[in-house]
Amino acid sequence: MSKKVLVLTEVKDGKLRNVSLEALTVANQVAAGGEVIAALFSPNAEAYVQDISKYGANTLYVTKTQALSTGTTEAYSQAFTQLIHEVQPDVVLVGHTSLGKDISPRVAAKCRAGLISDCTAVETNGEQITFVRPIYAGKAFQKKNFQEGMVFATLRPNNFEIIETAVQTAIVDFQPEITDLRTIIKEVVRKTASGIDLSEAKIIVAGGRGVKSAEGFQPLQELAQALGGAVGASRGACDADYCDYSLQIGQTGKVVTPDLYIACGISGAIQHLAGMSNSKIIVAINKDPEAPIFQIADYGIVGDLFEVVPLLTEELKKVLVS
Ligand SMILES: Cc1cc2nc3c(=O)[nH]c(=O)nc-3n(C[C@H](O)[C@H](O)[C@H](O)COP(=O)(O)OP(=O)(O)OC[C@H]3O[C@@H](n4cnc5c(N)ncnc54)[C@H](O)[C@@H]3O)c2cc1C
């Protein structure tokens, strides 16, 4: 049966987030010929209409309400809850981003819906939609579906194919009533200058305690730059003050699913694997042949990262230029 699916899309650094396009693609699959509705809370929402149309949204609700510029997720929660009440969707999909993780539980609760979070796959079988999500730090997968009521799920970035489905998109100006905000964000100070969001990066070069210093990250940065990727780190490297905690990948850091993950001087502790073991291809560079990271690596290089990484960068630059 066809369904009405609502997707909360997000803009970051002047671009629609990839996970929003992934969610729109999933929405088209689960809608099964029904209606796909996108929501965008942005002061210059019109700039993204063309992109949203390309990925199959029949309707786009835009909200430019000034209160949303306070940046608090409280305002977003109020706006999204009101939109859900207005649209009455069968399915709600949100990216498992900082915003999505923050607002989804409270919006779902306000709408008296359940929530399946951090899904890495969605299967549809006529009536039933089954969500797949990792559990036990990625060691097992759980399949869940809703018996009744509105279906509400968050999708982990980089796990779904993005498919273009051009349609005509009708634009609806939505004016939510934002009241009684208890907090207002006055300033956002970004710690990292990198343009690539770690959780959406297709290629990650990550360093561990084996990089030995903050300067030790330089060859990793050069490799990441040559590949158009982002730099990440183990908690070991963050704890040793070699880099900022915003780069930490793992159980208590970011969970990433890039196409290529290059682990340099990382031993492969279970808590680190929890954040990266679902990467499509894993390359490990470690001078200890017994390091546990080699057990999950697709390709392993036993050697000193300070010799291997610059060599790799040099050779890759030749291949990528030609
Ligand atoms: C509750 C909890 C949560 C945690 N959450 C996280 C998390 O989110 N993310 C995370 O990463 N960790 C997490 N940890 C910490 C985790 O247990 C490990 O301590 C940490 O991952 C180790 O980091 P590392 O691999 O960089 O360092 P180490 O284990 O010290 O490994 C360094 C590696 O570098 C290699 N090496 C050294 N020099 C070189 C060289 N020149 N060239 C090549 N290789 C070299 C060594 O052989 C070694 O394998 C958590 C721990 C706990 C208890």
The ligand as an SDF file (V2000), in Angstrom:
LIG
                    3D

 53 58  0  0  0  0  0  0  0  0999 V2000
   34.1940    3.2560   27.9850 C   0  0  0  0  0  0  0  0  0  0  0  0
   35.2850    3.4180   26.9550 C   0  0  0  0  0  0  0  0  0  0  0  0
   34.9760    4.0660   25.7730 C   0  0  0  0  0  0  0  0  0  0  0  0
   35.9660    4.2160   24.7900 C   0  0  0  0  0  0  0  0  0  0  0  0
   35.6290    4.8430   23.6050 N   0  0  0  0  0  0  0  0  0  0  0  0
   36.5740    4.8940   22.6280 C   0  0  0  0  0  0  0  0  0  0  0  0
   36.2480    5.4710   21.3710 C   0  0  0  0  0  0  0  0  0  0  0  0
   35.1410    5.9830   21.1420 O   0  0  0  0  0  0  0  0  0  0  0  0
   37.1990    5.4730   20.4160 N   0  0  0  0  0  0  0  0  0  0  0  0
   38.4460    4.9360   20.5940 C   0  0  0  0  0  0  0  0  0  0  0  0
   39.2700    4.9640   19.6710 O   0  0  0  0  0  0  0  0  0  0  0  0
   38.7700    4.4040   21.7980 N   0  0  0  0  0  0  0  0  0  0  0  0
   37.8730    4.3870   22.8080 C   0  0  0  0  0  0  0  0  0  0  0  0
   38.2350    3.8680   24.0140 N   0  0  0  0  0  0  0  0  0  0  0  0
   39.6730    3.5820   24.2690 C   0  0  0  0  0  0  0  0  0  0  0  0
   40.1230    2.2530   23.6950 C   0  0  0  0  0  0  0  0  0  0  0  0
   39.8800    1.2440   24.6460 O   0  0  0  0  0  0  0  0  0  0  0  0
   41.6400    2.3020   23.3800 C   0  0  0  0  0  0  0  0  0  0  0  0
   42.3450    2.6680   24.5460 O   0  0  0  0  0  0  0  0  0  0  0  0
   42.0070    3.2950   22.2770 C   0  0  0  0  0  0  0  0  0  0  0  0
   41.1970    3.0680   21.1450 O   0  0  0  0  0  0  0  0  0  0  0  0
   43.4740    3.0660   21.9190 C   0  0  0  0  0  0  0  0  0  0  0  0
   43.8500    4.0290   20.9680 O   0  0  0  0  0  0  0  0  0  0  0  0
   45.0280    3.6950   19.9490 P   0  0  0  0  0  0  0  0  0  0  0  0
   44.7100    2.4770   19.1600 O   0  0  0  0  0  0  0  0  0  0  0  0
   45.3040    4.9450   19.2160 O   0  0  0  0  0  0  0  0  0  0  0  0
   46.2740    3.4740   20.9250 O   0  0  0  0  0  0  0  0  0  0  0  0
   47.0800    2.1610   21.2890 P   0  0  0  0  0  0  0  0  0  0  0  0
   46.1980    1.0800   21.7370 O   0  0  0  0  0  0  0  0  0  0  0  0
   48.1760    2.6100   22.1860 O   0  0  0  0  0  0  0  0  0  0  0  0
   47.6960    1.7040   19.9020 O   0  0  0  0  0  0  0  0  0  0  0  0
   48.7000    2.4000   19.2240 C   0  0  0  0  0  0  0  0  0  0  0  0
   49.0930    1.5320   18.0340 C   0  0  0  0  0  0  0  0  0  0  0  0
   50.0190    2.2370   17.2480 O   0  0  0  0  0  0  0  0  0  0  0  0
   50.9930    1.3070   16.7570 C   0  0  0  0  0  0  0  0  0  0  0  0
   52.1670    2.1080   16.4320 N   0  0  0  0  0  0  0  0  0  0  0  0
   53.0080    2.7590   17.2670 C   0  0  0  0  0  0  0  0  0  0  0  0
   53.9410    3.4270   16.5610 N   0  0  0  0  0  0  0  0  0  0  0  0
   53.6970    3.1820   15.2670 C   0  0  0  0  0  0  0  0  0  0  0  0
   54.3180    3.5890   14.0530 C   0  0  0  0  0  0  0  0  0  0  0  0
   55.3730    4.4040   14.0560 N   0  0  0  0  0  0  0  0  0  0  0  0
   53.8190    3.1410   12.8890 N   0  0  0  0  0  0  0  0  0  0  0  0
   52.7420    2.2990   12.8680 C   0  0  0  0  0  0  0  0  0  0  0  0
   52.1040    1.8790   13.9830 N   0  0  0  0  0  0  0  0  0  0  0  0
   52.5840    2.3320   15.1580 C   0  0  0  0  0  0  0  0  0  0  0  0
   51.1770    0.3230   17.8790 C   0  0  0  0  0  0  0  0  0  0  0  0
   51.6850   -0.9060   17.4010 O   0  0  0  0  0  0  0  0  0  0  0  0
   49.7680    0.2030   18.4300 C   0  0  0  0  0  0  0  0  0  0  0  0
   49.0740   -0.8700   17.8220 O   0  0  0  0  0  0  0  0  0  0  0  0
   37.2720    3.7140   25.0110 C   0  0  0  0  0  0  0  0  0  0  0  0
   37.5560    3.0500   26.2020 C   0  0  0  0  0  0  0  0  0  0  0  0
   36.5790    2.9010   27.1630 C   0  0  0  0  0  0  0  0  0  0  0  0
   36.9160    2.1730   28.4260 C   0  0  0  0  0  0  0  0  0  0  0  0
  1  2  1  0
  2  3  1  0
  2 52  2  0
  3  4  2  0
  4  5  1  0
  4 50  1  0
  5  6  2  0
  6  7  1  0
  6 13  1  0
  7  8  2  0
  7  9  1  0
  9 10  1  0
 10 11  2  0
 10 12  1  0
 12 13  2  0
 13 14  1  0
 14 15  1  0
 14 50  1  0
 15 16  1  0
 16 17  1  0
 16 18  1  0
 18 19  1  0
 18 20  1  0
 20 21  1  0
 20 22  1  0
 22 23  1  0
 23 24  1  0
 24 25  2  0
 24 26  1  0
 24 27  1  0
 27 28  1  0
 28 29  2  0
 28 30  1  0
 28 31  1  0
 31 32  1  0
 32 33  1  0
 33 34  1  0
 33 48  1  0
 34 35  1  0
 35 36  1  0
 35 46  1  0
 36 37  1  0
 36 45  1  0
 37 38  2  0
 38 39  1  0
 39 40  1  0
 39 45  2  0
 40 41  1  0
 40 42  2  0
 42 43  1  0
 43 44  2  0
 44 45  1  0
 46 47  1  0
 46 48  1  0
 48 49  1  0
 50 51  2  0
 51 52  1  0
 52 53  1  0
M  END
$$$$
